[in-house]
């Protein structure tokens, strides 16, 4: 059986600079824990800089990650979940990274 790690970067502020409410992080963590039985949260801020449409954005992000079986159903979940997160966190995009892992 093969596994994948899905890492999600979530912004601590909306694109307009207002702070994201703590409840949105708690809801997101809870949804992942209910779906997969576990989730890990790294509260250290990851500072990022990016541009979109000629505008520069600087942001601090937190990282969530989940290790799951590498199945088409799980991949589809994260594709759909990304749309939910984009709306919830009022973002142009949400970065979800996945890579194969080996659990020993």
URCORZI-V142752 format. One record per pair of residues at least 6 apart in sequence whose ideal C-beta (glycine too) atoms are under 7 Angstrom apart, sorted by the first residue. I is the first residue (numbers start at 0). J is the second residue. D is the distance in whole Angstrom. If there is no record, write none. Layout:
i: {I & I}
j: {J & J}
d: {D & D}
//
This chain:
i: {0 & 1 & 1 & 2 & 2 & 2 & 2 & 2 & 2 & 3 & 3 & 3 & 3 & 3 & 3 & 4 & 4 & 4 & 4 & 4 & 5 & 5 & 5 & 5 & 5 & 5 & 6 & 6 & 6 & 7 & 7 & 7 & 8 & 8 & 8 & 8 & 9 & 9 & 9 & 9 & 9 & 9 & 10 & 10 & 10 & 10 & 10 & 11 & 11 & 11 & 11 & 11 & 11 & 12 & 12 & 12 & 13 & 13 & 14 & 14 & 14 & 14 & 19 & 23 & 23 & 24 & 27 & 27 & 28 & 28 & 28 & 31 & 31 & 31 & 32 & 34 & 35 & 35 & 37 & 38 & 38 & 39 & 39 & 40 & 40 & 41 & 41 & 42 & 44 & 44 & 44 & 45 & 45 & 45 & 46 & 47 & 47 & 48 & 48 & 49 & 50 & 51 & 66 & 66 & 67 & 69 & 77 & 81 & 81 & 84 & 85 & 85}
j: {68 & 69 & 99 & 66 & 67 & 68 & 69 & 100 & 102 & 67 & 69 & 97 & 98 & 99 & 100 & 64 & 66 & 97 & 98 & 100 & 64 & 65 & 67 & 77 & 95 & 97 & 62 & 64 & 96 & 63 & 93 & 95 & 45 & 60 & 62 & 94 & 24 & 27 & 60 & 61 & 63 & 88 & 19 & 58 & 60 & 88 & 90 & 18 & 19 & 44 & 59 & 60 & 61 & 18 & 19 & 58 & 19 & 89 & 56 & 89 & 90 & 91 & 88 & 87 & 88 & 61 & 63 & 84 & 38 & 40 & 63 & 38 & 63 & 65 & 38 & 76 & 65 & 67 & 65 & 63 & 65 & 63 & 64 & 61 & 63 & 61 & 62 & 61 & 59 & 60 & 61 & 59 & 60 & 62 & 59 & 58 & 60 & 55 & 57 & 56 & 56 & 91 & 100 & 102 & 73 & 99 & 95 & 93 & 95 & 93 & 92 & 93}
d: {6 & 4 & 6 & 6 & 7 & 6 & 6 & 5 & 6 & 6 & 5 & 5 & 7 & 6 & 7 & 6 & 5 & 7 & 6 & 5 & 7 & 5 & 7 & 5 & 6 & 5 & 6 & 5 & 5 & 5 & 7 & 5 & 7 & 4 & 6 & 4 & 7 & 7 & 6 & 5 & 7 & 6 & 6 & 5 & 5 & 6 & 6 & 7 & 6 & 7 & 5 & 7 & 6 & 6 & 6 & 6 & 6 & 5 & 7 & 7 & 7 & 7 & 6 & 6 & 7 & 7 & 7 & 7 & 5 & 6 & 7 & 4 & 7 & 5 & 5 & 7 & 5 & 5 & 7 & 6 & 5 & 7 & 5 & 7 & 5 & 6 & 4 & 6 & 4 & 7 & 7 & 7 & 5 & 6 & 6 & 5 & 6 & 7 & 5 & 5 & 7 & 6 & 6 & 7 & 5 & 7 & 6 & 5 & 5 & 4 & 7 & 5}
//
